[in-house]
Amino acid sequence: MNIKNKTYQLFTYLLFAIITLYSFSISQLYYLTSKGPDYDFYKPYFDYFFGSINETGVEQGLIYYFLHAFIATFNSEYLNDFHLDQHMSNSIQIGNFVFYIMGLIGIYKFLKNRKYNKKTIFVVLSLINIFPPAIEMRLLFKPEILIFCCLIWIIVFLDSYIDTHNFRYLLYAIPPLVFVATIKANLAMMVGIFLILFYLKNIYKIDKNYFYYSVVLFTILFSLLTFENFSANSLFIFQHQSPEEFTGKAEIDFLYNIDFKSIWSNPFRESQKNSFIGILLLDTFDDYFGNFWTDDSSPLSLNRIIYFSIKETAFIGMFFTLMFYIFLIVQIKKNKNNRLIYLTPFIGIVIQMVVSQFTQYNPETGDVAKTYYYSFFLVIAFTLFSAELSKINFKILVTTGVAFAVLILHVYGFPKENDSDQEKYLNYNNQINILCEINNNLLSNVNTDCIPRDELFCYQTYESVNKTTIRNSKYITSTVEPIKKLTLFKDNTAYNVINLDDCLEKIKENYYPAKVYSIKNIPIFNILNFMFFILFISLYSFEKKKTDRPSYIY
């Protein structure tokens, strides 16, 4: 490798690392997952793992929610009402980031097996970091990001099995497949149809005995996780309890109706509630439903600089959506090697269309047409979409990527007008962020006194705190009076703190407050399956490959 190529490669490594770090920091500071959609619906999982309830009353698999509950226990002894929302939001986003990084490693292997060079791969990974469906998965307290992680590794493992006929790769695919089958019904249906259509026949033909062995092992693990999930939920995965507003059924014209006039004049929430296609156009690369960067309770939505019209970001998102699907359709026709991947978003679309006709449709908003429900398919298809550009010319990929990044950051609400209240909001959020010092250097509008968490806890207990929140699309700063009452513990001995100086002194003497959260219910079979998944990813990632890219054509 010559010096020029080494420089290019090093640059793409650094680009990926920087964008990953920035996207993580901005997500944590600008978006409160604990105030996002469905948080309250899935919160019973926290209550269950922390031991305050005996069953969740929700039908989904446990591993996704357990990881977030486990992370939430860290530093919970320093948790108070001042930072409860920030703490839970940070915990969820860290858990999502774990699954996301596991998925990106799978994307790396997926592209490496297709003989893309490293500089292309890391540019693609950088673009995934700012791809709207990937951002949405990282922000919400919903298990689609676990499906993304599992699905890309299922594809990698099964492709390797089809290429080498080595039974261990088929075994590697079982733990993530079990998670997919037990986490959420509509997601299991999407991935199941995908695997049946494009993998089942080929796997069966390679070796029938291997196939039957894997089916037996899958059945055993599936049964164990289903039993454990049911014990916690008192519901099976197919017994979804829909909110009352989601019990309608869409009219058939919802699937094909499109009103170009309303899209042009009013490309905002509820304008397309009677059009699946209209929602798809406005939601794939933007936030049509107002749950993320157009949510007026988020700083992402506030202080935007508008250059031409308030509709400009919606039109940018729609432009990218059209280009994306046109490219997919063209590639489905001419690219036999990757046709399977380009078809995946259409599987998600069809499944959600079917769901709208029989159950779970909200006529007030057109919900169930959310592109988020099949975001994992979109991310994987976007991966190949981006990588294919490098086959034309690497400079085309870079130039297109830069243009995409500039425009999509504007969709997210950047750049912003200077606002001192916004800075107060971000500084407040940053106080308990694990990247507090780094964020001070990364972001020009963040300048927080990053004192140790235990000392901050003392100050917040005995001194007044200025807390900035968002209410009615405006920043509101209010003074929160101190509690002035605290008990610390050391070696099972309780000590009632007198004042701030006493608190700081006792903290130095290794006294600690009691933990607010601790895990009481442990899903053993789910954890074991997850450990096997991690083990198989590690074994695959570090083994030396003896074969070239699979010759198998989907």
C-alpha positions as CSV (number, residue, x, y, z in Angstrom):
1,M,0.0,0.0,0.0
2,N,1.5,3.3,-1.0
3,I,1.7,6.4,1.2
4,K,-1.3,8.1,-0.5
5,N,-3.6,5.2,0.1
6,K,-2.4,4.9,3.7
7,T,-3.1,8.5,4.3
8,Y,-6.6,8.1,2.8
9,Q,-7.2,5.1,5.0
10,L,-6.0,6.8,8.1
11,F,-8.2,9.8,7.3
12,T,-11.3,7.6,7.0
13,Y,-10.6,5.9,10.3
14,L,-10.4,9.3,12.0
15,L,-13.5,10.6,10.2
16,F,-15.5,7.6,11.4
17,A,-14.2,8.0,15.0
18,I,-15.0,11.8,15.1
19,I,-18.4,11.5,13.6
20,T,-19.3,8.6,15.9
21,L,-18.3,10.6,18.9
22,Y,-20.0,13.8,17.8
23,S,-23.3,11.9,17.0
24,F,-23.2,10.2,20.4
25,S,-22.6,13.5,22.2
26,I,-25.2,15.5,20.4
27,S,-27.8,12.8,20.8
28,Q,-27.3,12.7,24.5
29,L,-27.4,16.4,25.0
30,Y,-30.1,17.4,22.6
31,Y,-32.6,14.6,23.0
32,L,-34.3,13.2,26.1
33,T,-35.2,9.6,25.4
34,S,-37.1,9.5,28.6
35,K,-39.5,12.1,27.2
36,G,-39.8,10.4,23.8
37,P,-42.6,8.2,22.4
38,D,-43.4,4.9,24.0
39,Y,-41.0,5.4,27.0
40,D,-43.9,5.2,29.4
41,F,-45.4,2.2,27.6
42,Y,-42.1,0.2,28.1
43,K,-41.2,1.7,31.5
44,P,-42.8,-1.4,33.3
45,Y,-39.7,-3.3,32.2
46,F,-37.6,-1.0,34.4
47,D,-40.0,-1.5,37.2
48,Y,-39.9,-5.3,36.8
49,F,-36.1,-5.5,36.8
50,F,-35.8,-3.2,39.7
51,G,-38.3,-5.3,41.6
52,S,-41.2,-2.9,42.1
53,I,-43.7,-5.0,40.1
54,N,-44.0,-8.8,39.5
55,E,-44.9,-8.7,35.8
56,T,-44.6,-6.2,33.0
57,G,-47.9,-6.5,31.2
58,V,-46.0,-6.0,28.0
59,E,-45.4,-8.9,25.6
60,Q,-41.9,-8.3,24.3
61,G,-38.6,-10.1,24.9
62,L,-36.5,-9.2,27.9
63,I,-32.8,-8.8,26.8
64,Y,-33.1,-5.4,25.3
65,Y,-34.8,-3.9,28.3
66,F,-32.6,-5.7,30.8
67,L,-29.4,-4.2,29.3
68,H,-30.8,-0.7,29.7
69,A,-32.0,-1.4,33.3
70,F,-28.6,-2.8,34.1
71,I,-26.9,0.4,32.8
72,A,-29.3,2.6,34.7
73,T,-28.1,1.1,38.0
74,F,-24.6,2.6,37.5
75,N,-24.2,5.8,39.6
76,S,-27.8,5.6,40.6
77,E,-26.7,6.2,44.2
78,Y,-26.1,9.8,43.0
79,L,-29.4,10.1,41.3
80,N,-32.0,12.7,42.4
81,D,-35.1,14.3,40.9
82,F,-33.0,17.1,39.3
83,H,-31.4,14.7,36.8
84,L,-33.8,11.7,36.7
85,D,-34.8,12.3,33.1
86,Q,-31.3,12.9,32.0
87,H,-30.0,9.8,33.8
88,M,-32.6,7.5,32.3
89,S,-32.2,9.0,28.8
90,N,-28.4,8.6,29.0
91,S,-28.7,5.0,30.2
92,I,-31.0,4.1,27.3
93,Q,-28.9,5.8,24.7
94,I,-25.7,4.1,26.0
95,G,-27.5,0.7,25.8
96,N,-28.7,1.5,22.3
97,F,-25.1,2.5,21.4
98,V,-23.8,-0.9,22.5
99,F,-26.2,-2.6,20.1
100,Y,-25.4,0.0,17.5
101,I,-21.6,-0.6,17.6
102,M,-22.2,-4.4,17.5
103,G,-24.3,-3.8,14.4
104,L,-21.6,-1.5,12.8
105,I,-19.0,-4.3,13.4
106,G,-21.4,-6.6,11.5
107,I,-21.7,-3.9,8.7
108,Y,-17.9,-3.8,8.5
109,K,-17.7,-7.6,8.1
110,F,-20.7,-7.5,5.7
111,L,-18.9,-5.1,3.4
112,K,-15.4,-6.6,3.9
113,N,-16.8,-10.0,2.7
114,R,-18.0,-8.2,-0.5
115,K,-14.5,-7.0,-1.1
116,Y,-15.0,-3.3,-0.5
117,N,-11.7,-1.7,0.7
118,K,-11.3,-0.3,4.2
119,K,-11.4,3.4,3.2
120,T,-14.8,2.9,1.4
121,I,-16.1,0.9,4.4
122,F,-15.2,3.6,6.9
123,V,-16.7,6.4,4.8
124,V,-19.9,4.3,4.6
125,L,-19.9,3.7,8.4
126,S,-19.5,7.5,8.8
127,L,-22.5,8.1,6.7
128,I,-24.6,5.5,8.6
129,N,-23.8,7.6,11.7
130,I,-25.9,10.5,10.3
131,F,-28.5,8.4,8.4
132,P,-31.9,9.4,9.8
133,P,-33.3,5.9,10.5
134,A,-30.0,4.9,12.3
135,I,-30.2,8.1,14.4
136,E,-33.9,7.3,15.3
137,M,-32.9,3.7,16.4
138,R,-30.3,5.2,18.7
139,L,-32.7,7.7,20.3
140,L,-35.8,5.7,21.1
141,F,-36.5,3.2,23.9
142,K,-37.6,0.5,21.4
143,P,-36.0,-2.8,20.3
144,E,-35.6,-2.1,16.6
145,I,-31.9,-1.4,17.2
146,L,-31.4,-4.8,18.6
147,I,-33.1,-6.3,15.5
148,F,-30.6,-4.3,13.4
149,C,-27.7,-5.7,15.3
150,C,-29.0,-9.3,15.1
151,L,-30.1,-9.1,11.5
152,I,-26.8,-7.9,10.0
153,W,-24.9,-10.7,11.9
154,I,-27.5,-13.3,10.8
155,I,-26.8,-12.2,7.2
156,V,-23.0,-12.3,7.7
157,F,-23.1,-15.8,9.4
158,L,-25.5,-17.3,6.9
159,D,-23.6,-15.9,3.9
160,S,-20.4,-17.5,5.3
161,Y,-22.2,-20.8,5.8
162,I,-23.5,-20.8,2.2
163,D,-20.0,-20.1,1.0
164,T,-18.0,-22.5,3.1
165,H,-20.6,-25.1,4.2
166,N,-19.0,-25.0,7.6
167,F,-21.6,-25.9,10.2
168,R,-20.2,-23.6,12.8
169,Y,-21.5,-20.5,10.9
170,L,-25.0,-21.9,10.9
171,L,-24.6,-22.4,14.7
172,Y,-23.4,-18.8,15.1
173,A,-26.6,-17.5,13.5
174,I,-28.9,-19.2,16.0
175,P,-28.6,-16.9,19.1
176,P,-29.3,-13.7,17.1
177,L,-32.1,-15.5,15.3
178,V,-33.7,-16.6,18.6
179,F,-33.6,-12.9,19.8
180,V,-35.4,-11.8,16.6
181,A,-38.0,-14.5,17.0
182,T,-38.7,-13.6,20.7
183,I,-38.4,-9.8,20.9
184,K,-41.4,-8.3,19.0
185,A,-44.0,-9.9,16.7
186,N,-44.1,-7.6,13.7
187,L,-40.3,-7.4,13.6
188,A,-40.0,-11.2,13.8
189,M,-42.5,-11.4,10.9
190,M,-40.4,-9.1,8.7
191,V,-37.1,-10.8,9.3
192,G,-38.8,-14.2,9.2
193,I,-40.2,-13.6,5.7
194,F,-36.9,-12.2,4.6
195,L,-35.0,-15.3,5.7
196,I,-37.6,-17.8,4.4
197,L,-37.7,-16.1,0.9
198,F,-33.9,-15.8,0.4
199,Y,-32.1,-18.2,2.7
200,L,-34.2,-21.2,3.8
201,K,-34.1,-23.2,0.5
202,N,-30.3,-22.7,0.1
203,I,-29.5,-23.7,3.7
204,Y,-31.7,-26.8,3.5
205,K,-30.0,-27.9,0.2
206,I,-26.4,-27.6,1.6
207,D,-26.8,-30.3,4.2
208,K,-30.2,-31.6,5.5
209,N,-28.7,-33.0,8.7
210,Y,-27.1,-29.6,9.6
211,F,-30.4,-28.0,8.9
212,Y,-32.3,-30.3,11.3
213,Y,-29.6,-30.0,14.0
214,S,-29.9,-26.2,13.8
215,V,-33.7,-26.4,13.9
216,V,-33.6,-28.5,17.1
217,L,-31.1,-26.2,18.8
218,F,-33.1,-23.1,17.7
219,T,-36.3,-24.7,19.1
220,I,-34.7,-25.4,22.5
221,L,-33.3,-21.9,22.9
222,F,-36.6,-20.4,21.6
223,S,-38.6,-22.4,24.1
224,L,-36.4,-21.4,27.0
225,L,-36.5,-17.6,26.1
226,T,-40.2,-17.8,25.4
227,F,-40.8,-19.4,28.8
228,E,-38.7,-16.8,30.6
229,N,-40.3,-13.9,28.7
230,F,-43.8,-15.2,29.5
231,S,-42.8,-15.6,33.2
232,A,-42.0,-11.9,33.3
233,N,-44.7,-10.6,31.0
234,S,-47.7,-13.0,31.5
235,L,-48.1,-12.5,27.7
236,F,-46.7,-14.3,24.7
237,I,-45.0,-12.3,21.9
238,F,-48.2,-12.4,19.7
239,Q,-50.4,-11.0,22.5
240,H,-49.8,-7.4,21.8
241,Q,-51.9,-5.0,23.9
242,S,-52.6,-2.1,21.5
243,P,-53.5,1.3,22.9
244,E,-57.1,2.2,22.1
245,E,-56.2,4.7,19.4
246,F,-54.3,2.0,17.5
247,T,-57.2,-0.5,17.2
248,G,-58.5,0.8,13.9
249,K,-58.2,-0.5,10.4
250,A,-57.2,1.6,7.4
251,E,-59.2,1.9,4.2
252,I,-57.7,0.2,1.2
253,D,-57.0,3.6,-0.5
254,F,-54.7,4.4,2.4
255,L,-52.1,2.2,0.6
256,Y,-52.1,3.9,-2.7
257,N,-53.6,7.4,-2.2
258,I,-51.3,10.3,-2.6
259,D,-52.1,14.0,-2.7
260,F,-49.2,15.9,-4.2
261,K,-50.9,19.2,-3.6
262,S,-51.0,18.7,0.2
263,I,-47.4,17.4,0.2
264,W,-46.3,20.6,-1.5
265,S,-48.4,23.0,0.6
266,N,-48.3,21.3,4.0
267,P,-45.5,18.6,4.4
268,F,-46.1,18.3,8.1
269,R,-47.6,16.0,10.6
270,E,-51.1,14.7,10.0
271,S,-51.3,16.2,6.5
272,Q,-50.7,12.7,5.1
273,K,-52.7,10.6,7.6
274,N,-54.7,9.1,4.7
275,S,-51.6,8.3,2.6
276,F,-49.1,5.6,3.3
277,I,-47.0,6.8,0.3
278,G,-47.1,10.4,1.5
279,I,-45.9,9.4,4.9
280,L,-43.1,7.3,3.4
281,L,-41.9,10.2,1.3
282,L,-41.8,12.6,4.3
283,D,-40.7,10.3,7.0
284,T,-37.8,8.2,5.6
285,F,-35.2,10.9,5.7
286,D,-37.1,13.3,8.0
287,D,-39.2,13.4,11.1
288,Y,-42.8,13.6,9.7
289,F,-44.4,12.4,13.0
290,G,-42.5,15.0,15.1
291,N,-40.9,12.5,17.5
292,F,-37.3,13.6,17.1
293,W,-35.7,16.7,15.5
294,T,-39.1,18.3,14.8
295,D,-40.4,17.7,18.3
296,D,-40.9,21.2,19.8
297,S,-39.9,19.9,23.3
298,S,-36.4,19.2,22.0
299,P,-33.6,21.7,21.4
300,L,-33.1,20.1,18.0
301,S,-36.4,21.7,16.9
302,L,-35.7,25.1,18.5
303,N,-33.5,28.0,17.2
304,R,-33.2,26.6,13.7
305,I,-31.9,28.9,11.0
306,I,-34.4,28.9,8.1
307,Y,-32.9,29.9,4.8
308,F,-35.8,29.9,2.4
309,S,-39.0,28.4,4.0
310,I,-40.1,26.3,7.0
311,K,-40.8,23.6,4.5
312,E,-37.2,23.4,3.2
313,T,-36.1,20.5,5.4
314,A,-39.2,18.4,4.6
315,F,-38.4,18.9,0.9
316,I,-34.8,17.9,1.4
317,G,-35.9,14.7,3.2
318,M,-38.4,13.9,0.4
319,F,-35.7,14.5,-2.3
320,F,-33.3,12.0,-0.6
321,T,-36.2,9.5,-0.2
322,L,-37.0,9.6,-3.9
323,M,-33.3,9.2,-4.9
324,F,-32.9,6.4,-2.4
325,Y,-35.9,4.4,-3.7
326,I,-35.1,5.0,-7.4
327,F,-31.6,3.7,-6.8
328,L,-33.0,0.6,-5.0
329,I,-35.4,-0.2,-7.9
330,V,-32.6,0.2,-10.4
331,Q,-30.3,-2.0,-8.4
332,I,-32.9,-4.7,-7.9
333,K,-33.2,-5.0,-11.7
334,K,-29.5,-5.1,-12.5
335,N,-27.5,-6.1,-9.5
336,K,-28.0,-9.8,-9.0
337,N,-25.4,-10.2,-6.2
338,N,-27.1,-7.8,-3.9
339,R,-30.7,-7.9,-5.0
340,L,-31.7,-9.5,-1.7
341,I,-30.5,-6.5,0.3
342,Y,-32.1,-3.9,-1.9
343,L,-35.4,-5.7,-1.6
344,T,-35.5,-5.6,2.2
345,P,-37.1,-2.1,2.7
346,F,-40.0,-3.2,0.5
347,I,-40.6,-6.2,2.8
348,G,-40.9,-3.8,5.7
349,I,-43.3,-1.6,3.7
350,V,-45.5,-4.5,2.6
351,I,-45.7,-5.9,6.2
352,Q,-46.7,-2.5,7.6
353,M,-49.3,-2.1,4.8
354,V,-50.8,-5.4,5.8
355,V,-50.8,-4.5,9.5
356,S,-52.7,-1.3,8.7
357,Q,-55.4,-3.3,7.0
358,F,-56.1,-5.7,9.8
359,T,-54.9,-4.2,13.1
360,Q,-53.0,-1.4,14.8
361,Y,-53.9,1.7,12.7
362,N,-54.4,5.2,14.1
363,P,-56.7,7.1,11.8
364,E,-55.8,10.4,13.5
365,T,-52.2,10.3,12.4
366,G,-51.8,7.4,9.9
367,D,-49.4,5.7,12.3
368,V,-48.1,2.2,11.6
369,A,-46.8,3.8,8.4
370,K,-43.8,5.0,10.3
371,T,-40.6,4.1,8.5
372,Y,-39.0,3.5,11.9
373,Y,-40.7,0.1,12.1
374,Y,-38.4,-1.2,9.4
375,S,-35.4,1.1,10.0
376,F,-33.1,-1.9,10.3
377,F,-33.8,-2.8,6.7
378,L,-33.3,0.8,5.6
379,V,-29.9,1.0,7.3
380,I,-28.6,-2.2,5.7
381,A,-29.9,-1.1,2.2
382,F,-28.4,2.3,2.7
383,T,-25.1,0.6,3.5
384,L,-24.9,-1.0,0.1
385,F,-26.4,2.1,-1.6
386,S,-23.4,4.1,-0.3
387,A,-20.8,1.5,-0.9
388,E,-21.9,1.1,-4.6
389,L,-21.1,4.7,-5.2
390,S,-17.4,3.9,-4.6
391,K,-17.5,1.5,-7.5
392,I,-18.2,4.4,-9.8
393,N,-15.4,6.4,-8.2
394,F,-14.3,6.9,-4.6
395,K,-14.4,10.6,-5.1
396,I,-18.1,10.3,-6.1
397,L,-18.7,8.6,-2.7
398,V,-16.8,11.3,-0.8
399,T,-18.4,14.2,-2.7
400,T,-21.9,12.8,-2.4
401,G,-21.3,12.0,1.2
402,V,-20.2,15.6,2.0
403,A,-23.3,17.0,0.3
404,F,-25.5,14.5,2.1
405,A,-24.0,15.4,5.5
406,V,-24.4,19.1,5.0
407,L,-28.1,18.8,4.0
408,I,-29.0,16.2,6.5
409,L,-27.5,18.2,9.3
410,H,-29.8,21.0,8.3
411,V,-32.7,18.6,8.5
412,Y,-31.6,17.8,12.0
413,G,-31.8,21.5,12.9
414,F,-28.3,22.8,12.4
415,P,-26.9,25.4,12.2
416,K,-28.7,27.2,15.0
417,E,-29.0,30.7,16.2
418,N,-27.1,31.7,19.3
419,D,-29.3,31.4,22.4
420,S,-28.0,31.7,26.0
421,D,-31.0,29.7,27.3
422,Q,-30.2,26.8,25.0
423,E,-26.6,26.9,26.3
424,K,-28.0,26.7,29.9
425,Y,-30.1,23.7,28.9
426,L,-27.2,21.9,27.3
427,N,-24.8,22.7,30.2
428,Y,-27.4,21.3,32.6
429,N,-27.7,18.1,30.7
430,N,-23.9,17.8,30.4
431,Q,-23.4,17.9,34.1
432,I,-24.0,14.1,34.6
433,N,-22.8,13.1,31.1
434,I,-20.0,10.5,30.9
435,L,-18.4,12.7,28.3
436,C,-18.7,15.9,30.2
437,E,-15.1,17.1,29.7
438,I,-15.0,15.9,26.1
439,N,-18.2,17.6,25.3
440,N,-16.8,20.9,26.6
441,N,-14.1,20.6,24.0
442,L,-16.2,19.2,21.2
443,L,-19.1,21.6,21.2
444,S,-18.7,25.3,21.2
445,N,-22.0,26.0,22.9
446,V,-21.2,23.7,25.9
447,N,-19.2,24.9,28.8
448,T,-20.0,22.9,32.0
449,D,-18.2,22.7,35.3
450,C,-17.5,19.0,35.2
451,I,-17.1,18.2,38.9
452,P,-17.2,14.6,40.2
453,R,-20.6,13.0,40.4
454,D,-20.4,12.5,44.2
455,E,-19.5,16.2,44.8
456,L,-22.3,17.4,42.4
457,F,-24.7,15.3,44.4
458,C,-23.7,17.1,47.6
459,Y,-24.1,20.5,46.0
460,Q,-27.5,19.6,44.6
461,T,-28.7,18.4,48.0
462,Y,-27.6,21.5,50.0
463,E,-27.7,24.4,47.5
464,S,-30.3,25.9,45.2
465,V,-30.1,24.6,41.6
466,N,-31.0,26.5,38.4
467,K,-32.7,24.1,36.1
468,T,-33.5,24.9,32.5
469,T,-36.3,22.9,30.8
470,I,-38.4,23.3,27.6
471,R,-42.1,24.2,28.0
472,N,-44.5,25.3,25.2
473,S,-41.5,25.5,22.8
474,K,-39.6,27.9,25.1
475,Y,-36.7,27.5,27.4
476,I,-37.7,28.0,31.1
477,T,-35.2,28.4,33.9
478,S,-36.4,27.9,37.4
479,T,-34.8,27.6,40.8
480,V,-35.0,24.3,42.6
481,E,-34.7,24.6,46.3
482,P,-32.3,22.2,48.1
483,I,-33.5,19.2,50.0
484,K,-31.0,19.6,52.8
485,K,-31.5,16.1,54.0
486,L,-29.2,13.2,53.3
487,T,-28.0,9.9,54.7
488,L,-24.7,8.3,53.7
489,F,-23.5,4.8,54.3
490,K,-20.2,3.1,55.0
491,D,-19.8,-0.6,56.0
492,N,-23.5,-0.8,56.7
493,T,-23.3,2.2,59.0
494,A,-25.7,5.1,58.4
495,Y,-24.6,8.7,58.8
496,N,-27.0,11.7,58.7
497,V,-25.2,14.6,57.0
498,I,-25.3,18.0,58.6
499,N,-24.5,20.4,55.8
500,L,-22.6,20.8,52.5
501,D,-19.1,20.8,53.9
502,D,-20.0,17.7,56.0
503,C,-21.3,16.0,52.9
504,L,-18.1,16.7,50.9
505,E,-15.9,15.5,53.8
506,K,-17.8,12.3,54.2
507,I,-17.7,11.6,50.5
508,K,-13.9,11.9,50.7
509,E,-14.0,9.3,53.6
510,N,-15.7,6.9,51.2
511,Y,-19.3,7.3,52.5
512,Y,-21.9,6.7,49.8
513,P,-25.6,7.3,49.4
514,A,-27.8,4.3,49.0
515,K,-28.4,3.0,45.4
516,V,-31.7,4.1,43.9
517,Y,-31.8,1.2,41.4
518,S,-30.6,-2.3,41.7
519,I,-31.4,-5.4,39.6
520,K,-33.8,-7.8,41.4
521,N,-35.0,-10.0,38.5
522,I,-32.4,-11.5,36.2
523,P,-33.4,-13.1,32.9
524,I,-30.8,-15.9,32.9
525,F,-31.6,-17.6,29.6
526,N,-31.7,-14.3,27.8
527,I,-28.3,-13.3,29.2
528,L,-26.8,-16.7,28.3
529,N,-28.1,-16.4,24.8
530,F,-26.6,-12.9,24.6
531,M,-23.3,-14.1,25.9
532,F,-23.2,-16.8,23.1
533,F,-24.0,-14.1,20.6
534,I,-21.1,-12.0,21.8
535,L,-18.8,-15.0,21.8
536,F,-19.7,-16.0,18.2
537,I,-19.2,-12.4,17.0
538,S,-15.8,-12.4,18.6
539,L,-14.8,-15.8,17.2
540,Y,-15.9,-14.8,13.7
541,S,-14.3,-11.3,13.9
542,F,-10.8,-12.6,14.9
543,E,-10.6,-15.8,12.8
544,K,-8.6,-15.8,9.6
545,K,-10.8,-16.2,6.5
546,K,-9.7,-19.0,4.1
547,T,-12.2,-18.1,1.4
548,D,-13.0,-15.2,-0.9
549,R,-16.3,-13.4,-1.1
550,P,-19.2,-15.8,-1.3
551,S,-20.1,-16.8,-4.9
552,Y,-23.7,-17.3,-3.9
553,I,-26.1,-15.0,-5.8
554,Y,-29.3,-14.1,-4.0
